[in-house]
Amino acid sequence: MAGQAVSHPFFARVYPHINAFAEAHGSVEHRQEMLAGVHGRVVEIGAGMGSNFVHYPPEVEQIVAVEPEPRLRALAEQAAAKAVVPVEVRAGRAEALPAHGTFDAAVFSLVLCTVPDVPAALAEARRVLKPGGELRFYEHVRSENPRFFRMQRIINPLWGLAGGGCSVTRDTEQAIREAGYTVEEIRRFVFRINGRAGPASPSIIGTARPSTC
Ligand SMILES: C[S@@+](CC[C@H](N)C(=O)[O-])C[C@H]1O[C@@H](n2cnc3c(N)ncnc32)[C@H](O)[C@@H]1O
């Protein structure tokens, strides 16, 4: 299941700094909001350097964290060693996850902006969830404001080059619905830092479950 590695050495070096800045300005609270009430066995997809690990509630029995980028995965292994909840870090991609029907929750945070094949990633998450399992997501998305979205579209090619393939123009809520999930809860907001909105500020946090029919 390891699949192809993803190599983004520049992004892997700068992301820890970007993340530390975002966490100092509110993204810690977003991570906690996304993970509130999660329990049982969890697969976290594209776990990066494991920034979510410390925010899982004690009701979580085990986290399988899948990360394809070697440098970020090494940092995730360090974070796993410090986490209270048991974490197993594995090489792998969203498009090819381990096992089948064995997880109570699948977590995507700031990942569906980057995976090349979003429908495949969401289908895989669905395949590995137990019946009644849930998707938790925290993602930056395309703006609902037409002028802001125009700016996102203009900046997107450059953004992708610097950001390891990240896109700021994805309609991730729509992608989740089209992948056969029912969105049960969603909060849409603009993550401003020091009062300013950047291309990746429009965001969603929520919960979805595979639709029954
Ligand atoms: C912006 S980082 C977010 C990391 C982490 N989830 C977080 O919340 O900080 C995007 C992550 O997606 C990962 N990624 C890129 N392509 C992927 C793929 N095909 N499958 C799984 N993860 C992928 C990257 O390696 C990186 O760790």
The ligand as an ORCA input file, in Angstrom:
! r2SCAN-3c Opt
* xyz 0 1
  C      -0.449     21.216      3.596
  S       0.172     19.644      4.035
  C      -0.933     19.211      5.370
  C      -0.330     18.251      6.320
  C      -1.181     17.879      7.540
  N      -2.348     17.131      7.154
  C      -1.579     19.073      8.360
  O      -2.754     19.196      8.699
  O      -0.696     19.876      8.692
  C      -0.397     18.602      2.695
  C      -0.004     17.161      2.900
  O      -0.588     16.342      1.867
  C       0.366     15.342      1.553
  N       0.045     14.742      0.248
  C       0.340     15.184     -0.992
  N      -0.109     14.323     -1.920
  C      -0.700     13.305     -1.252
  C      -1.337     12.104     -1.641
  N      -1.476     11.774     -2.918
  N      -1.795     11.288     -0.677
  C      -1.670     11.615      0.648
  N      -1.086     12.745      1.069
  C      -0.600     13.580      0.141
  C       1.676     16.086      1.578
  O       2.788     15.242      1.602
  C       1.491     16.910      2.839
  O       1.863     16.198      3.977
*
